[in-house]
Amino acid sequence: MTTTNTPGLFERPITLPDTDAQGRLARLVGMDDKIRRLSNILAVLINPAGLQKWLDQHHAHAPGLLDAVLRRPPLVVLSGDVGSGKTELAETIGDMVARQEGIDITLLPLSLSSRGQGRVGEMTQLVSAAFDHAFHEASKFKSSRSSRARGGVILLVDEADALAQSREADQMHHEDRAGVNAFIRGIDRLASGDLPAAVLMCTNRLNALDPAVRRRAADILVFERPDEVQRLELLHRRLGDAGFSKADLQALVAATGEQAKRPYGFTYSDLTQRLLPAIVLDAYPQGPIKPSRAIELAHAMAPTPPFKDSTARGY
């Protein structure tokens, strides 16, 4: 794993491909469609030569298709409830793109400290500095649309509504409005620079994002809690070789789904970070895991409540 050092702006910048990111991406369950969709978007934003080659091969007489795809701003929004897997996908999808395109991609996860301490002009300066750095790094790899990219940059903004909340909010401070303006300028600058770069934004509150930011999104991927099929696949992967029968797994699926007293089931993180460790540690070190006890633990555990978006105005 190779990291760069930009104090105060980014957390653990990573150069992809990376074996850890590859393994984490492979463990994501029930997201095949989103993985394919997001990897395709990022691939053509970072390496448009691949799309040009595809167009020449399959639709040589429809050159307008290329502009229809590439004229979109290099922004993708991942929206969904807490623990739905959007951040995990955002942090790892670059590995798939890097391997597919045969290039190195620098992932720049924007630090929440970029919001600053509230001093006048500070947030605007920090956001601008983050985009300046992304622009500078992407400029190193710039090539023509017909030439294969030599590298790329993904700027990751988690909890994006903290930086790009709607300027329509009455209680919004002037400094926050200025920060949103800086964010929009940064996206537009990357777009006009025709650089091998993309911005990924993760948010629990899609409707809290500024309308101008949402309009610039090339795509918006909405993440839901895992359904019965997805929960079964995840639990089977981890417990199928631990003495759990099909009936045991189905009972766990039922216990982690919607109940009479709660209209929501477990999130991905509830399953992987809370339930499965609880099952293991409950049995350790006395003896093996007992499926009946695991099911009992699942019934006793309360899943993370859905995130309530009080700012919802429709989209």
Salt bridges, closest charged atoms under 4 A:
GLU11 OE1 - ARG12 NH1 3.28
ASP20 OD2 - ARG24 NH1 3.74
ASP33 OD1 - ARG36 NH2 2.97
ASP67 OD1 - ARG145 NH1 2.91
ASP81 OD2 - ARG225 NH2 2.89
GLU88 OE2 - ARG24 NE 2.87
GLU91 OE2 - ARG12 NH2 2.38
GLU91 OE1 - ARG24 NH2 2.51
ASP95 OD2 - ARG99 NE 2.72
GLU122 OE2 - ARG119 NH2 3.06
ASP132 OD1 - ARG189 NH1 2.50
GLU137 OE2 - LYS140 NZ 3.10
ASP161 OD2 - ARG205 NH2 3.32
GLU168 OE1 - ARG313 NE 3.90
ASP188 OD1 - ARG216 NE 2.85
ASP210 OD1 - ARG167 NE 2.80
ASP219 OD2 - ARG37 NE 2.80
GLU233 OE2 - ARG237 NH2 3.13
ASP270 OD1 - ARG274 NH1 3.04
ASP282 OD2 - ARG293 NE 2.88
GLU296 OE2 - ARG293 NH1 2.84
